């Protein structure tokens, strides 16, 4: 068994990163003021665990303050399509009303989506699916044309696509893969959806998180040595699952990342209370410090929310990112 990394090591990490100025023993997590040391400790842990690689393929769980991933049993993802947007498909900008972080050089190897500012969010519902506190967090790639499309009736017209998904209603996190405009019998193990095909990775169980905890939620997707990894954090817990990158060859063509909170599948809508305001941050790793482009109308998913997009800014940094607001 691997040794547990103790809270003191979290503190040293956080101080080195400039995150903490004080330390307290773990307390029950709740809505806390910005200057609360315990809230900062937990946020430092969430930042750290998202950057901590899982030790093998499979499903894993970690709890604050440890940075050790413990293997857990995988489960089966729901047979629900988190379908691509409707209308004309493009590999750059289309008709999806959302921003995506687009890199101008190289390829993306990791993306982390967060909500650094959440104001006046008191309720959310997906009336078309499971009701109150039902939503999905989606971190979606651009539409691609890779070797995964070789079996399509017209491979040049086929687009493949990968999503990293946390479903609050189905209480799990997983990857969903698509072959769009495949127009042929779907490969073994894939579901048919109109002229498209989709399939899922193994899922990791992750409990329903009420919408008032939104600021503590993070979703990341990464590629390393042919393995795609999803990591989801909520409060003092973290969950991860892996899958083979060869399913849609994301590593060969990942240039944009969309991240948002939207309906929980099948084209549904997440409906927030009046006055809600959210800041969305999409941080990408592509081997440079260059600011990503705020690609407008570049959303790829068919699910939506009822908020209105504000302005978007790209920032160059050690981990470059875009940041934008959405509000009712």
Short mmCIF file of the C-alpha atoms (twelve columns), coordinates in Angstrom:
data_MODEL
# 
_entry.id   MODEL 
# 
loop_
_atom_site.group_PDB 
_atom_site.id 
_atom_site.type_symbol 
_atom_site.label_atom_id 
_atom_site.label_alt_id 
_atom_site.label_comp_id 
_atom_site.label_asym_id 
_atom_site.label_seq_id 
_atom_site.Cartn_x 
_atom_site.Cartn_y 
_atom_site.Cartn_z 
_atom_site.pdbx_PDB_model_num 
ATOM 1   C CA . UNK A 1   0.000   0.000  0.000   1 
ATOM 2   C CA . UNK A 2   1.295   3.449  -0.899  1 
ATOM 3   C CA . UNK A 3   2.000   5.850  1.988   1 
ATOM 4   C CA . UNK A 4   -0.632  8.498  2.646   1 
ATOM 5   C CA . UNK A 5   0.499   12.053 1.937   1 
ATOM 6   C CA . UNK A 6   -0.349  13.994 5.058   1 
ATOM 7   C CA . UNK A 7   -1.886  17.414 5.552   1 
ATOM 8   C CA . UNK A 8   1.483   18.970 6.374   1 
ATOM 9   C CA . UNK A 9   2.668   18.052 2.878   1 
ATOM 10  C CA . UNK A 10  -0.426  19.706 1.417   1 
ATOM 11  C CA . UNK A 11  0.480   22.813 3.381   1 
ATOM 12  C CA . UNK A 12  4.061   22.824 2.036   1 
ATOM 13  C CA . UNK A 13  2.717   22.411 -1.498  1 
ATOM 14  C CA . UNK A 14  0.240   25.223 -1.036  1 
ATOM 15  C CA . UNK A 15  2.756   27.622 0.494   1 
ATOM 16  C CA . UNK A 16  5.148   26.921 -2.384  1 
ATOM 17  C CA . UNK A 17  2.347   27.702 -4.812  1 
ATOM 18  C CA . UNK A 18  1.452   30.875 -2.926  1 
ATOM 19  C CA . UNK A 19  -1.987  29.531 -2.066  1 
ATOM 20  C CA . UNK A 20  -1.977  29.460 1.738   1 
ATOM 21  C CA . UNK A 21  -1.005  32.010 4.333   1 
ATOM 22  C CA . UNK A 22  -2.322  30.077 7.336   1 
ATOM 23  C CA . UNK A 23  -3.280  26.548 8.259   1 
ATOM 24  C CA . UNK A 24  -6.051  25.063 10.330  1 
ATOM 25  C CA . UNK A 25  -7.232  21.558 11.036  1 
ATOM 26  C CA . UNK A 26  -9.866  20.148 8.674   1 
ATOM 27  C CA . UNK A 27  -13.402 21.374 9.348   1 
ATOM 28  C CA . UNK A 28  -16.707 20.446 7.749   1 
ATOM 29  C CA . UNK A 29  -16.801 22.153 4.340   1 
ATOM 30  C CA . UNK A 30  -19.504 24.778 3.864   1 
ATOM 31  C CA . UNK A 31  -19.950 28.192 2.302   1 
ATOM 32  C CA . UNK A 32  -17.014 30.051 3.830   1 
ATOM 33  C CA . UNK A 33  -15.578 33.545 3.517   1 
ATOM 34  C CA . UNK A 34  -12.721 34.016 1.049   1 
ATOM 35  C CA . UNK A 35  -10.199 34.619 3.862   1 
ATOM 36  C CA . UNK A 36  -11.023 31.359 5.674   1 
ATOM 37  C CA . UNK A 37  -7.765  29.343 5.929   1 
ATOM 38  C CA . UNK A 38  -9.570  25.994 5.856   1 
ATOM 39  C CA . UNK A 39  -11.416 26.915 2.659   1 
ATOM 40  C CA . UNK A 40  -8.056  27.842 1.104   1 
ATOM 41  C CA . UNK A 41  -6.516  24.572 2.300   1 
ATOM 42  C CA . UNK A 42  -9.264  22.591 0.622   1 
ATOM 43  C CA . UNK A 43  -8.969  24.594 -2.595  1 
ATOM 44  C CA . UNK A 44  -5.199  23.987 -2.564  1 
ATOM 45  C CA . UNK A 45  -5.879  20.264 -2.208  1 
ATOM 46  C CA . UNK A 46  -8.330  20.303 -5.128  1 
ATOM 47  C CA . UNK A 47  -5.732  22.031 -7.282  1 
ATOM 48  C CA . UNK A 48  -3.111  19.503 -6.225  1 
ATOM 49  C CA . UNK A 49  -5.177  16.329 -6.704  1 
ATOM 50  C CA . UNK A 50  -6.200  17.374 -10.215 1 
ATOM 51  C CA . UNK A 51  -2.476  17.507 -11.044 1 
ATOM 52  C CA . UNK A 52  -1.716  14.149 -9.376  1 
ATOM 53  C CA . UNK A 53  -1.609  11.273 -11.852 1 
ATOM 54  C CA . UNK A 54  -3.506  8.075  -11.085 1 
ATOM 55  C CA . UNK A 55  -1.151  5.093  -10.644 1 
ATOM 56  C CA . UNK A 56  -2.691  2.806  -13.289 1 
ATOM 57  C CA . UNK A 57  -5.667  2.340  -15.587 1 
ATOM 58  C CA . UNK A 58  -9.068  2.003  -13.925 1 
ATOM 59  C CA . UNK A 59  -11.223 3.971  -11.496 1 
ATOM 60  C CA . UNK A 60  -9.951  5.808  -8.404  1 
ATOM 61  C CA . UNK A 61  -11.023 7.906  -5.421  1 
ATOM 62  C CA . UNK A 62  -9.140  10.261 -3.108  1 
ATOM 63  C CA . UNK A 63  -10.228 12.194 -0.006  1 
ATOM 64  C CA . UNK A 64  -8.891  15.434 1.495   1 
ATOM 65  C CA . UNK A 65  -6.199  15.900 2.657   1 
ATOM 66  C CA . UNK A 66  -4.479  12.867 1.051   1 
ATOM 67  C CA . UNK A 67  -2.927  13.016 -2.419  1 
ATOM 68  C CA . UNK A 68  -3.005  9.225  -2.734  1 
ATOM 69  C CA . UNK A 69  -5.398  7.721  -5.268  1 
ATOM 70  C CA . UNK A 70  -7.104  4.537  -4.078  1 
ATOM 71  C CA . UNK A 71  -8.445  2.145  -6.693  1 
ATOM 72  C CA . UNK A 72  -12.198 1.600  -6.658  1 
ATOM 73  C CA . UNK A 73  -14.633 -0.483 -8.673  1 
ATOM 74  C CA . UNK A 74  -15.677 0.959  -12.023 1 
ATOM 75  C CA . UNK A 75  -19.314 1.018  -13.075 1 
ATOM 76  C CA . UNK A 76  -21.275 1.234  -16.331 1 
ATOM 77  C CA . UNK A 77  -22.017 4.700  -17.715 1 
ATOM 78  C CA . UNK A 78  -25.652 5.520  -18.517 1 
ATOM 79  C CA . UNK A 79  -26.834 4.875  -22.060 1 
ATOM 80  C CA . UNK A 80  -27.699 8.546  -22.525 1 
ATOM 81  C CA . UNK A 81  -26.387 10.494 -25.533 1 
ATOM 82  C CA . UNK A 82  -24.659 13.771 -24.653 1 
ATOM 83  C CA . UNK A 83  -25.126 14.624 -28.288 1 
ATOM 84  C CA . UNK A 84  -23.247 17.074 -30.506 1 
ATOM 85  C CA . UNK A 85  -24.801 20.397 -31.353 1 
ATOM 86  C CA . UNK A 86  -27.369 20.510 -34.112 1 
ATOM 87  C CA . UNK A 87  -26.706 22.061 -37.491 1 
ATOM 88  C CA . UNK A 88  -23.639 22.207 -39.664 1 
ATOM 89  C CA . UNK A 89  -20.494 20.660 -38.194 1 
ATOM 90  C CA . UNK A 90  -17.136 22.380 -38.516 1 
ATOM 91  C CA . UNK A 91  -13.677 21.629 -37.229 1 
ATOM 92  C CA . UNK A 92  -13.191 25.251 -36.173 1 
ATOM 93  C CA . UNK A 93  -16.186 27.510 -35.423 1 
ATOM 94  C CA . UNK A 94  -19.830 26.537 -35.871 1 
ATOM 95  C CA . UNK A 95  -23.208 27.329 -34.366 1 
ATOM 96  C CA . UNK A 96  -22.613 26.285 -30.749 1 
ATOM 97  C CA . UNK A 97  -23.321 29.281 -28.499 1 
ATOM 98  C CA . UNK A 98  -20.333 28.915 -26.165 1 
ATOM 99  C CA . UNK A 99  -16.659 29.816 -25.933 1 
ATOM 100 C CA . UNK A 100 -13.849 27.313 -26.372 1 
ATOM 101 C CA . UNK A 101 -10.178 27.692 -25.488 1 
ATOM 102 C CA . UNK A 102 -8.309  27.346 -28.774 1 
ATOM 103 C CA . UNK A 103 -4.530  26.953 -29.003 1 
ATOM 104 C CA . UNK A 104 -2.692  28.596 -31.898 1 
ATOM 105 C CA . UNK A 105 0.171   26.096 -31.939 1 
ATOM 106 C CA . UNK A 106 0.776   22.532 -30.841 1 
ATOM 107 C CA . UNK A 107 -1.852  20.231 -29.382 1 
ATOM 108 C CA . UNK A 108 -3.651  20.191 -26.039 1 
ATOM 109 C CA . UNK A 109 -2.579  17.473 -23.608 1 
ATOM 110 C CA . UNK A 110 -4.662  18.593 -20.620 1 
ATOM 111 C CA . UNK A 111 -7.581  20.883 -19.829 1 
ATOM 112 C CA . UNK A 112 -8.962  21.856 -16.409 1 
ATOM 113 C CA . UNK A 113 -12.373 23.493 -16.118 1 
ATOM 114 C CA . UNK A 114 -13.346 25.427 -12.973 1 
ATOM 115 C CA . UNK A 115 -15.811 28.020 -11.660 1 
ATOM 116 C CA . UNK A 116 -13.651 30.574 -9.796  1 
ATOM 117 C CA . UNK A 117 -16.573 32.921 -9.085  1 
ATOM 118 C CA . UNK A 118 -20.153 31.897 -8.363  1 
ATOM 119 C CA . UNK A 119 -22.676 34.555 -7.367  1 
ATOM 120 C CA . UNK A 120 -26.318 34.268 -6.320  1 
ATOM 121 C CA . UNK A 121 -26.647 30.651 -7.504  1 
ATOM 122 C CA . UNK A 122 -29.346 29.186 -5.259  1 
ATOM 123 C CA . UNK A 123 -31.095 26.631 -7.471  1 
ATOM 124 C CA . UNK A 124 -30.837 24.713 -10.735 1 
ATOM 125 C CA . UNK A 125 -33.096 22.213 -12.453 1 
ATOM 126 C CA . UNK A 126 -33.168 20.122 -15.621 1 
ATOM 127 C CA . UNK A 127 -36.931 19.755 -16.130 1 
ATOM 128 C CA . UNK A 128 -36.477 17.550 -19.209 1 
ATOM 129 C CA . UNK A 129 -34.411 14.982 -17.297 1 
ATOM 130 C CA . UNK A 130 -34.279 14.353 -13.520 1 
ATOM 131 C CA . UNK A 131 -35.327 17.703 -12.042 1 
ATOM 132 C CA . UNK A 132 -33.642 19.711 -9.266  1 
ATOM 133 C CA . UNK A 133 -29.821 19.638 -9.036  1 
ATOM 134 C CA . UNK A 134 -29.631 17.627 -12.269 1 
ATOM 135 C CA . UNK A 135 -26.932 18.903 -14.622 1 
ATOM 136 C CA . UNK A 136 -23.783 17.809 -16.377 1 
ATOM 137 C CA . UNK A 137 -20.316 19.270 -16.345 1 
ATOM 138 C CA . UNK A 138 -18.852 18.734 -19.788 1 
ATOM 139 C CA . UNK A 139 -15.310 19.268 -20.995 1 
ATOM 140 C CA . UNK A 140 -15.464 18.725 -24.754 1 
ATOM 141 C CA . UNK A 141 -12.884 18.508 -27.514 1 
ATOM 142 C CA . UNK A 142 -13.172 20.093 -30.933 1 
ATOM 143 C CA . UNK A 143 -14.637 18.049 -33.757 1 
ATOM 144 C CA . UNK A 144 -11.799 16.078 -35.393 1 
ATOM 145 C CA . UNK A 145 -11.174 13.831 -38.380 1 
ATOM 146 C CA . UNK A 146 -8.784  11.106 -37.267 1 
ATOM 147 C CA . UNK A 147 -8.090  7.463  -38.053 1 
ATOM 148 C CA . UNK A 148 -11.131 6.544  -35.917 1 
ATOM 149 C CA . UNK A 149 -13.274 7.614  -38.906 1 
ATOM 150 C CA . UNK A 150 -11.677 5.131  -41.312 1 
ATOM 151 C CA . UNK A 151 -14.690 2.756  -41.102 1 
ATOM 152 C CA . UNK A 152 -17.225 5.445  -42.060 1 
ATOM 153 C CA . UNK A 153 -19.055 5.247  -45.382 1 
ATOM 154 C CA . UNK A 154 -17.278 8.487  -46.391 1 
ATOM 155 C CA . UNK A 155 -14.334 8.925  -44.001 1 
ATOM 156 C CA . UNK A 156 -13.654 12.458 -45.228 1 
ATOM 157 C CA . UNK A 157 -17.136 13.527 -44.019 1 
ATOM 158 C CA . UNK A 158 -16.847 11.829 -40.617 1 
ATOM 159 C CA . UNK A 159 -15.998 13.770 -37.473 1 
ATOM 160 C CA . UNK A 160 -14.982 12.228 -34.176 1 
ATOM 161 C CA . UNK A 161 -15.339 13.878 -30.808 1 
ATOM 162 C CA . UNK A 162 -14.560 13.228 -27.126 1 
ATOM 163 C CA . UNK A 163 -16.371 14.436 -24.007 1 
ATOM 164 C CA . UNK A 164 -15.327 14.290 -20.352 1 
ATOM 165 C CA . UNK A 165 -18.605 14.238 -18.398 1 
ATOM 166 C CA . UNK A 166 -19.774 14.441 -14.795 1 
ATOM 167 C CA . UNK A 167 -23.499 13.667 -14.519 1 
ATOM 168 C CA . UNK A 168 -25.023 14.783 -11.234 1 
ATOM 169 C CA . UNK A 169 -28.307 12.987 -11.878 1 
ATOM 170 C CA . UNK A 170 -26.710 9.648  -12.738 1 
ATOM 171 C CA . UNK A 171 -24.040 10.173 -10.043 1 
ATOM 172 C CA . UNK A 172 -21.030 9.207  -12.117 1 
ATOM 173 C CA . UNK A 173 -18.226 10.542 -14.305 1 
ATOM 174 C CA . UNK A 174 -17.043 9.049  -17.598 1 
ATOM 175 C CA . UNK A 175 -15.863 9.790  -21.117 1 
ATOM 176 C CA . UNK A 176 -18.211 9.650  -24.092 1 
ATOM 177 C CA . UNK A 177 -16.856 9.160  -27.615 1 
ATOM 178 C CA . UNK A 178 -18.586 10.011 -30.913 1 
ATOM 179 C CA . UNK A 179 -18.302 9.169  -34.599 1 
ATOM 180 C CA . UNK A 180 -20.424 11.852 -36.291 1 
ATOM 181 C CA . UNK A 181 -21.744 11.322 -39.835 1 
ATOM 182 C CA . UNK A 182 -20.465 7.741  -39.693 1 
ATOM 183 C CA . UNK A 183 -23.333 6.599  -41.960 1 
ATOM 184 C CA . UNK A 184 -22.402 2.941  -41.574 1 
ATOM 185 C CA . UNK A 185 -22.983 0.082  -39.165 1 
ATOM 186 C CA . UNK A 186 -21.528 1.186  -35.844 1 
ATOM 187 C CA . UNK A 187 -18.431 -0.611 -34.559 1 
ATOM 188 C CA . UNK A 188 -18.991 -3.373 -32.020 1 
ATOM 189 C CA . UNK A 189 -19.890 -1.947 -28.601 1 
ATOM 190 C CA . UNK A 190 -21.107 1.387  -30.004 1 
ATOM 191 C CA . UNK A 191 -24.672 2.740  -29.923 1 
ATOM 192 C CA . UNK A 192 -26.401 4.119  -32.998 1 
ATOM 193 C CA . UNK A 193 -27.755 7.699  -32.910 1 
ATOM 194 C CA . UNK A 194 -29.268 8.835  -36.230 1 
ATOM 195 C CA . UNK A 195 -26.281 8.692  -38.624 1 
ATOM 196 C CA . UNK A 196 -23.816 8.832  -35.718 1 
ATOM 197 C CA . UNK A 197 -22.318 6.348  -33.257 1 
ATOM 198 C CA . UNK A 198 -21.328 6.802  -29.608 1 
ATOM 199 C CA . UNK A 199 -19.852 4.751  -26.794 1 
ATOM 200 C CA . UNK A 200 -18.657 5.312  -23.216 1 
ATOM 201 C CA . UNK A 201 -15.605 4.592  -21.126 1 
ATOM 202 C CA . UNK A 202 -15.877 2.909  -17.758 1 
ATOM 203 C CA . UNK A 203 -17.550 5.227  -15.263 1 
ATOM 204 C CA . UNK A 204 -16.523 6.108  -11.729 1 
ATOM 205 C CA . UNK A 205 -19.273 6.638  -9.161  1 
ATOM 206 C CA . UNK A 206 -19.444 10.249 -7.937  1 
ATOM 207 C CA . UNK A 207 -22.360 11.402 -5.740  1 
ATOM 208 C CA . UNK A 208 -24.847 14.106 -6.664  1 
ATOM 209 C CA . UNK A 209 -23.474 17.539 -5.792  1 
ATOM 210 C CA . UNK A 210 -26.046 20.222 -5.044  1 
ATOM 211 C CA . UNK A 211 -25.720 23.373 -7.108  1 
ATOM 212 C CA . UNK A 212 -24.712 25.506 -4.115  1 
ATOM 213 C CA . UNK A 213 -21.384 23.602 -4.076  1 
ATOM 214 C CA . UNK A 214 -20.613 24.639 -7.670  1 
ATOM 215 C CA . UNK A 215 -17.500 26.640 -6.783  1 
ATOM 216 C CA . UNK A 216 -15.769 23.508 -5.431  1 
ATOM 217 C CA . UNK A 217 -16.352 21.484 -8.610  1 
ATOM 218 C CA . UNK A 218 -13.493 20.930 -11.074 1 
ATOM 219 C CA . UNK A 219 -13.335 18.701 -14.142 1 
ATOM 220 C CA . UNK A 220 -10.160 17.829 -15.992 1 
ATOM 221 C CA . UNK A 221 -9.302  15.740 -19.038 1 
ATOM 222 C CA . UNK A 222 -5.792  14.708 -19.982 1 
ATOM 223 C CA . UNK A 223 -3.764  12.507 -22.316 1 
ATOM 224 C CA . UNK A 224 -0.584  10.682 -21.343 1 
ATOM 225 C CA . UNK A 225 1.086   7.639  -22.915 1 
ATOM 226 C CA . UNK A 226 -2.023  6.636  -24.849 1 
ATOM 227 C CA . UNK A 227 -4.379  6.899  -21.873 1 
ATOM 228 C CA . UNK A 228 -7.112  9.510  -21.449 1 
ATOM 229 C CA . UNK A 229 -7.893  10.418 -17.837 1 
ATOM 230 C CA . UNK A 230 -10.886 12.230 -16.348 1 
ATOM 231 C CA . UNK A 231 -10.633 13.738 -12.861 1 
ATOM 232 C CA . UNK A 232 -13.567 15.302 -11.030 1 
ATOM 233 C CA . UNK A 233 -13.326 17.056 -7.663  1 
ATOM 234 C CA . UNK A 234 -16.128 18.136 -5.344  1 
ATOM 235 C CA . UNK A 235 -15.502 19.592 -1.896  1 
ATOM 236 C CA . UNK A 236 -13.198 17.163 -0.085  1 
ATOM 237 C CA . UNK A 237 -13.531 14.260 -2.557  1 
ATOM 238 C CA . UNK A 238 -11.980 13.446 -5.936  1 
ATOM 239 C CA . UNK A 239 -12.821 10.784 -8.527  1 
ATOM 240 C CA . UNK A 240 -11.019 9.570  -11.631 1 
ATOM 241 C CA . UNK A 241 -11.445 7.136  -14.522 1 
ATOM 242 C CA . UNK A 242 -9.295  6.246  -17.533 1 
ATOM 243 C CA . UNK A 243 -9.770  5.055  -21.101 1 
ATOM 244 C CA . UNK A 244 -7.690  4.288  -24.178 1 
ATOM 245 C CA . UNK A 245 -6.849  7.288  -26.347 1 
ATOM 246 C CA . UNK A 246 -7.121  5.125  -29.468 1 
ATOM 247 C CA . UNK A 247 -10.948 5.179  -29.278 1 
ATOM 248 C CA . UNK A 248 -11.031 8.509  -31.172 1 
ATOM 249 C CA . UNK A 249 -7.293  9.402  -31.223 1 
ATOM 250 C CA . UNK A 250 -7.765  12.615 -29.253 1 
ATOM 251 C CA . UNK A 251 -4.000  13.035 -28.806 1 
ATOM 252 C CA . UNK A 252 -3.539  13.572 -32.544 1 
ATOM 253 C CA . UNK A 253 -5.975  16.463 -33.048 1 
ATOM 254 C CA . UNK A 254 -6.993  18.211 -29.759 1 
ATOM 255 C CA . UNK A 255 -6.874  21.974 -30.431 1 
ATOM 256 C CA . UNK A 256 -9.970  23.350 -28.633 1 
ATOM 257 C CA . UNK A 257 -11.650 22.756 -25.281 1 
ATOM 258 C CA . UNK A 258 -15.177 23.725 -24.287 1 
ATOM 259 C CA . UNK A 259 -16.173 23.552 -20.601 1 
ATOM 260 C CA . UNK A 260 -19.476 24.442 -18.990 1 
ATOM 261 C CA . UNK A 261 -22.380 23.370 -16.775 1 
ATOM 262 C CA . UNK A 262 -25.368 22.397 -18.900 1 
ATOM 263 C CA . UNK A 263 -28.272 19.940 -19.171 1 
ATOM 264 C CA . UNK A 264 -27.791 16.299 -18.215 1 
ATOM 265 C CA . UNK A 265 -27.899 14.708 -21.661 1 
ATOM 266 C CA . UNK A 266 -30.189 14.226 -24.646 1 
ATOM 267 C CA . UNK A 267 -30.072 17.920 -25.608 1 
ATOM 268 C CA . UNK A 268 -31.626 19.148 -22.341 1 
ATOM 269 C CA . UNK A 269 -31.198 22.488 -20.553 1 
ATOM 270 C CA . UNK A 270 -29.915 23.362 -17.081 1 
ATOM 271 C CA . UNK A 271 -32.156 26.140 -15.746 1 
ATOM 272 C CA . UNK A 272 -30.656 28.449 -13.096 1 
ATOM 273 C CA . UNK A 273 -32.456 30.804 -10.748 1 
ATOM 274 C CA . UNK A 274 -32.970 34.436 -11.680 1 
ATOM 275 C CA . UNK A 275 -29.913 36.570 -10.867 1 
ATOM 276 C CA . UNK A 276 -27.392 33.700 -11.061 1 
ATOM 277 C CA . UNK A 277 -23.898 34.585 -12.284 1 
ATOM 278 C CA . UNK A 278 -20.974 32.222 -12.961 1 
ATOM 279 C CA . UNK A 279 -17.376 32.766 -14.058 1 
ATOM 280 C CA . UNK A 280 -15.990 29.891 -16.146 1 
ATOM 281 C CA . UNK A 281 -12.245 29.215 -16.446 1 
ATOM 282 C CA . UNK A 282 -10.785 26.821 -19.021 1 
ATOM 283 C CA . UNK A 283 -7.045  26.189 -18.519 1 
ATOM 284 C CA . UNK A 284 -5.100  24.324 -21.209 1 
ATOM 285 C CA . UNK A 285 -1.697  22.670 -21.391 1 
ATOM 286 C CA . UNK A 286 -0.099  22.667 -24.841 1 
ATOM 287 C CA . UNK A 287 3.615   23.174 -24.187 1 
ATOM 288 C CA . UNK A 288 3.491   26.987 -24.411 1 
ATOM 289 C CA . UNK A 289 2.660   29.949 -22.181 1 
ATOM 290 C CA . UNK A 290 0.741   31.695 -24.947 1 
ATOM 291 C CA . UNK A 291 -2.764  32.946 -24.228 1 
ATOM 292 C CA . UNK A 292 -5.430  30.728 -25.802 1 
ATOM 293 C CA . UNK A 293 -7.903  32.246 -28.231 1 
ATOM 294 C CA . UNK A 294 -11.462 32.801 -26.978 1 
ATOM 295 C CA . UNK A 295 -13.128 30.970 -29.872 1 
ATOM 296 C CA . UNK A 296 -16.694 32.305 -30.025 1 
ATOM 297 C CA . UNK A 297 -19.634 30.184 -31.201 1 
ATOM 298 C CA . UNK A 298 -17.333 27.180 -30.857 1 
ATOM 299 C CA . UNK A 299 -19.393 25.051 -28.490 1 
ATOM 300 C CA . UNK A 300 -19.687 21.440 -29.601 1 
ATOM 301 C CA . UNK A 301 -22.333 19.964 -27.314 1 
ATOM 302 C CA . UNK A 302 -26.090 19.960 -27.852 1 
ATOM 303 C CA . UNK A 303 -26.942 20.530 -24.170 1 
ATOM 304 C CA . UNK A 304 -27.508 24.089 -22.945 1 
ATOM 305 C CA . UNK A 305 -28.207 26.313 -19.944 1 
ATOM 306 C CA . UNK A 306 -30.427 29.393 -19.621 1 
ATOM 307 C CA . UNK A 307 -27.604 31.857 -18.901 1 
ATOM 308 C CA . UNK A 308 -26.329 34.577 -21.231 1 
ATOM 309 C CA . UNK A 309 -22.665 34.690 -22.230 1 
ATOM 310 C CA . UNK A 310 -20.590 37.718 -21.275 1 
ATOM 311 C CA . UNK A 311 -17.135 38.730 -22.481 1 
ATOM 312 C CA . UNK A 312 -14.166 36.341 -22.680 1 
ATOM 313 C CA . UNK A 313 -10.456 36.965 -22.118 1 
ATOM 314 C CA . UNK A 314 -7.451  34.778 -22.901 1 
ATOM 315 C CA . UNK A 315 -4.461  34.913 -20.550 1 
ATOM 316 C CA . UNK A 316 -0.915  33.644 -21.046 1 
ATOM 317 C CA . UNK A 317 0.576   31.943 -17.989 1 
ATOM 318 C CA . UNK A 318 2.370   28.828 -16.823 1 
ATOM 319 C CA . UNK A 319 -0.960  27.163 -17.551 1 
ATOM 320 C CA . UNK A 320 -2.710  29.446 -20.077 1 
ATOM 321 C CA . UNK A 321 -6.462  29.903 -19.819 1 
ATOM 322 C CA . UNK A 322 -9.582  31.667 -20.997 1 
ATOM 323 C CA . UNK A 323 -12.144 33.084 -18.603 1 
ATOM 324 C CA . UNK A 324 -15.672 34.297 -19.269 1 
ATOM 325 C CA . UNK A 325 -18.888 35.071 -17.458 1 
ATOM 326 C CA . UNK A 326 -22.449 33.874 -17.935 1 
ATOM 327 C CA . UNK A 327 -25.465 35.218 -16.080 1 
ATOM 328 C CA . UNK A 328 -29.229 35.401 -16.004 1 
# 
